[in-house]
Amino acid sequence: ALVIGDVQGHDVRAAGLMGQLRIALRAYASEGHRPDAVLSRASRFLHGMTHDEEMSDPRFATCLYVAVDPVSGRLEIARAGHPDPVIRMADGTVMLRPTAGGLPLGIDPDADYPTTRFALQPGETLMLCTDGLIETGGHDLDSGWLRLRSILERHEGDLEALADALVQGVHGPSSHHTTGPLADRREDDIALLLLCRPGPGCGCDDTVTVRPRVRRMLLSVGQDEPERIAVARRNVRDLLHDWATPDQVDSAELLVSEMVTNVLVHTDADALLLVEVVEEDGRRRLRVEVFDSGDDLPHKRRPGELASSGRGLLLIGLLAHAWGVDPRGEGKSIWFELYEGPGEPGGEAPGEGVPGDGVPGDGESSAVEGP
């Protein structure tokens, strides 16, 4: 298990709580509890320790707990108010990996911590850090992340060298040239943890960096998580950071927003987004699929001139090279494809004109409405 955390405050009390919390986390993990149970027990422990004293001094702590299977690369992550992990793929592509999370430890003694599961592929590196690494030098979470991302993308070498590069990039001599808008704010301490799965590109061995044949991203968006649509758009753009045609990147981002939003608006189901960049015969193909458990298949509409929705199928027909809907027992899969390089979009869905052929849309310019 890998654990990283950050206790509120910078005083002796905070340092003491961190030591006690570390002991508690190790004890709960040693008892064999799963990540969600470890954090639930730790939250109850910290809440009791800071709320049940005569001189109450309520504190909270953020934490991210990862159970790792070193053989398969499977990760099971529970997160308590902590920054999301970062993945550096074998070809240097860097992406924030959105994970389900709960409240920081110590706020609610009965808090739940959902888990996120995915696999670290050969050649990939996982980065966990506190917000001190992101915000040092007066940066906020956005500008600080862009600085870290450029360091991760450029890096060549092992994990020790990468750790040095990240710390020096925000805290060394070069930090004077990257001062953020919050430079007068008090600096925070830094914690950094790196994990790689040996393979080409990770720096764990002597093999050279190679571009893998498949680049993949999976993201769930719940009915009560519309804010994750913005995360989906950003992840698609990150995944296509070296795509040859910028206009296609814009199209992919737009259509992903359309598809996911339609599931949330026109069904009672959650959306599961799968994005793949596949290289075949020297040319790359982007395939995006959105899965949901709803039984109703989308169908074409003919919106009036002043209609605020119903135009998404026109968009998908104009912007995608191919698209369609595949019934999958309980639910369906809606997909589109873009091919890198020259070639006009405007693909036809299989069985054009049959109800259910199409792609859904959002409230701004929705593609296909529910029945």
N, C-alpha and C positions, 0 to 999 in steps of 0.2 A: 504494500500500500504506500502511496505517496500522499503526503499531507502538507498543505501550506496554509498559513493563516495570519491574521493581523488583528490585534486587540486594540480597542479604542483607547486613545491617550498615549502620552509619551513620558509618563512619570513612573516612579517606583512601583506604584500600585498596578499599573498596566504590565510592567515586567513580571511582577509576582503572579498576576493572573495568567499570563502567558505560560509561565512554568507549570502552574497547576493544571491548566487546560491541556498542555502537552502530555502530562502524566495520565490524565483522564482519557484522552483520545487513544493513547497507546494501550491502556487497560481494556477499553471497550473493543478495540480492534483485536487484541489478543484473545478475547473471549469468543471470537469467531463471528461477530455481528457483521451484517452487510453494511455498505456505505451509508444508506439512509438511516439505519438504526444507530450507527456510530454517531452521526451528527445529531439525531434526536436526543440521544442520551447525553451528549456533550452540551447541548443547549439547555437541557433540564439542570445539569450540573452547574453550569455557569449562572443560570438564573437564580438558583437556590443560593449560590455562594455570594451573589452581589445584592440580593433582595431580602435576605433573611437575617442580616446583621443589625445590631443596634445602631451603628453608624452606617446607614445604607449608602452605598456608592454604586448605583446601577451602571454597569458597563456591558458592552456587547463586543463580539468578535466576528470577523468574517472568516470563512474557512472553505477550502475545497479539498475533497477527499477522493482519491482515485484508487480503486482496486485493479491490479494489473495481472494478467496472465502472460508471463514472459514468452511462453511458447507460441501461442496463437496471436498475441498482440491485442487481445480483447481488453477493453477498458470499461469499467463501470464507475460512473462519476456522480457524486452528490455534492451540491454547492449551496453554501449558506451566505448569500450576499457578497460573494467574492467575485472578482473579475473572471470572465470566461477564459478557458484555456486557448492556446494558439497552436496551430499545426503548421509546420513547414514541410511541404511535400518533397518528394525525391528530386523534382526538377526545380526547386527553389520557390514554387508558388506558396505564398503565406496567407493563411486565412484564420480569422477568429472562428472558434468552434462553439456555436451557441449550445448551451446545456440548460436543462431544467434546474430550477433553484428555489430556495425558500428564504425565510428571514435570516438575518445574522444570528449567530448563537447568543443566547442569553436574553432575547427579547420576549419570546413566548415559550414557556416550558413545555407546551404541547404541540410545537411546530412540526410540520411534516416536511420531508425533503425528498422530492421525486428524484429518480435516478435516470441518467442518460447512458446508453450503451453504444459503443462503436469500436471499431478495430483500428489500431495503428498499423499501417501498411509497411512492408519492408522499405527502408530508406527514409521513413518519415520521422520527424522530431516533434515532441510535445513540449511546449513551454508553459509553465505555471509561474505567476509572479504576483507580487502585491502592487497596489496602486502607486507605491513609492517609485517603482521603476518607470511607470508610465508618466507620472506627473512631475518628476524631478526636473528642475530647471524652469519652473513656472509654467509648465504645460498643463492643459486639461486632458481629459481622456481621449479626445479625438486627435488633437495635434500630437500628443505623446505617442499614441498608437502608430501614427504615420511615421514617426521617427524610428520606432522600434522595427516596424515592418521593413523599412529600407535597409536596416542593418541585417536583419534576418535574410532578406533576399540576396544581399551581396556576399554573404559569408561563405568562405571555403575553409574547411578545417574541422577539427574534432570539437566535442562539446565543451571542453575546457576553454578552448580558444573562443568559441561562440559566447560563453558566459562572460569572458573578459571583454569581448567586443561590445556586448550589450551594456555592461556596467560602465565601461569607459565612454561609450557613446552618449550616456546621459549624465555622467558624473565626472568625467575626465576633462582634459584640456579642451576637447572639442565642444563641450557643453556651453562654453561662452558664446559660441556662434549659433546656437539653437535655442536661445532664451525665449520662453513662451510669454503669453500675455499676463500670467499670474506670477511674475518673477519675485514679487515682494512677499509672497506667501511662504510660511515656514516649510522647510523641506521635510520630507518624510523618510523613514528608513526603508531599505530595499531588501526584499527577499526574492530569490530567483531559483527555480528548479527546472532542469532540463532532462528529458528522457528520449532516447532514440531507439528505434528498432533496427538492428543492423541490416544493411542493404545498400545498394548503389545510391549515393547522393547524401547520406546522412552524416558522413564524416566519422562514422564508427569504424570504418575499414578503409582500405587503400583504393577502393574502386572509384571510378570517375562519376561525376554527376551525369545522369541520363534523363531524358524526358520519357516518362512511362507511357505506355500505350493507352491507358485509361486514367482519366482524372475525374474523381467522383465526389459529390456532395449530397448528403441526405439531411433533411430538416423537416420536423413536424411543426405544424401551426394549429393550435387548438382554437375552438370557438371563442374562448375567452382570452385569446392572445393575438389580437389584430396587430399589435405593435411588432410582431415578428415578421410581418410582411416586409417591413423595411429591412429587417435582417436578411430576409431571403434575397431581396434586390441587391443588397451590398455583397452578399456571398457569391451571387452569380457574377457580378462585376469582378470580384477578386479572382474567381475561378478562370475568368477570361482575360486576365491581365495582359497576356501576350497574344491575344487574338488579332489577326491581321487586319480586320475590318471594323473600325470603331462603330460604324453605323449598325452593324449586326449586334454588337454588345448592347447598344441602346435598345434595339428591338427585343433582344432576349430579356432584358431587365423589365421592359414594359409588359411583355406577354406573361412573364412569371407573375407580376403583380396582378394582372387581369385574372389569370387562372386560379391563383390561390384565393383572391378576394371573393371570386364567385362561389367557391365552395363554402366560405364562411357566411355569405349573404343568402344563398339560395338552397342550402341544405342544413341539416342539424348535425353534420359530421365534422370531424377534424380533417385537415388536409395534410398529406404527406408528400413532400417535394423531393424528387430525385433528379439530379442534374449530372450528366455525364459528358465528358469531352473524350471522344474516341478517335485515335489516329489509325487510318486505314490507307495503305498504298501511298503514304506521304501526304495525305490530305486529312484534315481534321473535321469531325462532325460533332455538333452539339445536339444532344437529345435531352429534352426536359419532359418529365412526366409528373403529373399531380394525381395522387390517388385519394379517393374518399369512399366511404362505405354507403353513400346514398344510392338508392335504387333508381331514381329518376334520371334519365339521360337528357343532356342538353339538346336543344334544337334551334334551328335558325329563326331569326326574327327580322322583320323589315321595319325598323324604327322610322318614325316621322322626322321631319326636318328639325323639330324642336325637342325631340326626345332626348332624355339625359342618359339613356342606357340602350343596350341592344345592338351596338355597333362593333362589338369585339370580334365577331366572325369576319367582318370586313378587314379588320386589322390582321388577324391571323392569316387570312388568305393573301394579303398583300405582303406581309413581312416574313412568313415562314416558307421554307422550301417544301415541307411536308408536314401534315398534321392529321389528327383524328381522335376518335374515342374508342376504347376497347372495354366492353363489359368484362368484369372479372368476378363472376359468381355474385358474392355480396359486395356490391360497389362497382366502381369503374375506374379506368385510367384515362386521363386526357393528356395528349402529348403533342409536341411539335419538334421539328428538326431544322437546324440551320447548318449549311455547309460553308466552311471557311474558303475565302478567295472569290474569284469571279463566278458569276452565275446569278441570274435574276431569281428572286424569291417569287412566291405566288403559287405555292403547291396546292394541290387538290386533296381533300380528305378522301380516304377510301369510301366508295359507295356514295359519292357526292349526291346530295339531295335526299338522303335517307334520314329520318328523324334520329337525332343522336350524333350526327357527324358535326363536329365543331369543337370549339374551345370556349370556356366560360370567361366572364369578364367582371370588372369591378364597378363600383358605383359611379366612377367618373366617365368611363367609356366601356361598358360591359360588353363582353363578346357574345355569350349565349346565356339566356335567362332560363331559369327552371320552368317546368310546365305550368 
